[in-house]
Amino acid sequence: MYFSRKCKITYISHGATIYSEEGRFSDVLNYPQLNDAGQEEVEKITEFLRNRGIKNDKIYTSPATRTIQTAQVIAKLYKKNYEVIDDLTPRKCGTFNGLTYEQIEEKYPEDFDKLINDPSLPVPADAEALNDFVKRVDTIIDRIVNENISNRIIIVTTPDIIKAAICSALNIPASSMPKIYIKTGSATQISYFESWQSLIYSDYTPL
C-alpha cells in the first residue's frame, strides 16, 4: 500500500493579471481578470497539456475570476466541464490587499518584519496566518484526493495555493513558502500515495 498511488494532481497556475505582474497581494475573487499576457500564458499552458498528452478524469478550479477564465480554456481542450471548489480561495490578505511587498515595507515596517519572519501570526491582524493558510489548503487537497482515488485531475488555482500544496507534499514548514517560486501560467504536478507524496515537477512554464 505504501507505493499505491491514490491520485495524481496537475496544478495549473492562472494566467497573468495586472496584480501578478506588479507583485501585489490579492485575495479578491472578482478582480483583477486576466490581461493580454495572461491570455497568452493560458494558450501556451493549454498547448503544453495537449502536446504532453496529460490525461485527466476531472477539472477543478478555485472560485476567483482569473482561475475560472483559465479553467474555461483548459476545459475546452478536454471537452469537459469544470467544478468550482468554493473554499479553495487565496490566502486572506486583509488590509494588505492590493499592496506590493515594497509598499508594505514602507508603510508598515513592523508588520513587514512579522510577515516575513513569523508564519504563526496573522499579519496584518485581519489577514490569515501563513501556518493556518497551509493547513487550510492541505485539508482541502486531502479531501479532493480522497474523492478521486485512482484519478488524474487538474486543479486550476492561484500561485500561493500551489506553494502551500508543495509545502504539505514535501512536509516542509510554512515559513519556507515565500522561498517557493510559482509563476503564472505554469504547471506543477504532485502524486499522492497512501503514506507520502511525490513532487514530479513544479513551475514548468512553456516557452
N, C-alpha and C positions, 0 to 999 in steps of 0.2 A: 504493500500500500504506500510505502514511502515514496516510490517513484511513479505512483499513479497520478496522472495529471487530472486535475479537476476541471480546469478551464484555462483558455489562453485569451488574453485581452490585448488588443492593439489599441492603444490610446492615441487619438489624433488631437493635436492642439489646434484650436481655431485659427483662422487667418488673421492677419494684422488689422489693427484699428489705429485711430489717431492716438489713443492712450498707450497702446503697447509700443508704438514707435517712439513715444516720448518717455517710456518707463514710468507711467503713472499708476498708482494704486487704483483699483476699481472693483467694487462689489455690486455695482448697479447692473441689473439684468437686461434692461432695455436700451442701454447706451454704454459705449458707442457701438455702432454697427461696423461691419467690415468695410474697409476703404478699398480703393482700387488695388493697392498692393496686396491686401488680404484676399481679394477675389482671385488674384493671380496665384497666390500661395495655395489656395484651395484647389485650383485647377491642377497645379503641379502635384500635390499630395494625392489627389484622386488618380492622376495618371500613374503615380508610383504604385498605388494599390492595384490598379489594373495590370500593370506590367509585372509586378511581383506575384500576381496571382494569389493575393491574400484572400482566403475564403473566410466567410463568417456566417453564423447562424442568426445573429441579431445585431441590430444597431441601436445604441443608446446615445443620448445627448443630455448635457446639462441644460437648464432652462433659459440660459442667457441668449439673447437675440443673436449674438455673434457666433455662439456654438450651434444654434439651430440653423442659421444660414449655412454654416459649414456642413452640418449633417444632411441638409437637403440635397446638396450636390453629391455627397457620397452615397446617399440612399438611391439616387437616380442611377448611379453606376451599377449597384447591385439589384436594382428593380425591387427594392424592399421599402417598407415603412420603417420609421424610426420611433423609438419610445423615449419620451422625456422623463428624466429622473429628477423630480421636483426638488429633492433635498440635496442634490449634488451641486451646491452653489459655491462660489468663490469664498475665500476667507473674508470675513466681515472686517472692513477697514475703518468703520466709524468715521470720525471727523478727518481722517487722513485720506478719505476717498477723493480721487482726482488730483492728488499731490504726487510729486516725484520725491525720491529719496533726498535729493538736494534741497528741495523746499522744506521737507520735514526737518532736516538737519539745521536749516537756517531758522525756522520759526519755532521749533520745539526741540532744542538741543538735548535737554534732559530726557525727554521721551525717546528721542532718536537713539540714545545710548541703550536704553532699556529694550527698545525694539530690536536692536542688533544682538544684544548680549543676554537677554533673559526670556527664553521661549515660554516660560510658565506664566508670564504676566500678560493680561490683555492691554495692548498699547496701540492707540490711546485707550482710555477706560471704557469707551463704548465699542471697542473692537473685539476680535476673537483672538485669544492667546494661541500662539503657534502650536503648542502642545495639544490644545483642545481641537484645533483645526485638523491636525494629522490624525488624531483619534477619531474624529467625526468621519473623515474620508475613509479611514480604514474600516469602520463599521459598515459604511455604505457599500464599499467594494466587496467586503466579505459577504454581505447579503446578496449582491449581484452574482458573485461566483457560485454561491450555493444554490441559486436559482437557475444556474446554467451549467450544471455538471455535464462534462464531456463536450461542451460547446466551445466554439471560437467566436468571439464577439468583438465588436468595435465600440469604443466609448469616445465620443467627441466631447471635449471639455476644455477647461482653461489650463494654462501652464502651471499655476500654483497647485491645482488638484493633481496633476501628473507628478509634480515634485513630491507631494505628500504620499502618493501611491508608491513612489520609488523608495522613500524613507521607510515605509512599512514593509515593502518587499525585501529590502536589504537589511532590515532590522537595525537601522541607524537612527540616532537621535534627531528629534525635530529641529534641533539647533543647526543641523547640517543642511537643512532645506535651502537656505539662501545661497549655499555654495553649489547647488544643482542648477544647471542652466538648461531651460527648455524654451526653444524658440517657437514663435507662432508658425503654423503650417508645417509642423514636424510630426514624426511618428515615433512612438515608444511601445515596445512590446514586452509583456511580462507573462510568464507561465506560472500558474498557481497549482501546486501539488498538495497532497494530503498534509504534509508536515513542513513544507517550505515553499519558497517562491524563487523563481529564476528570472533575472533581468536579461532578456535576449539582446535588446539594443535600445538605445534611448536617443532622443533628439535628432533622429535622422531627418534631414531636410533635403528634398530633391533639388538639384540644380536647375 
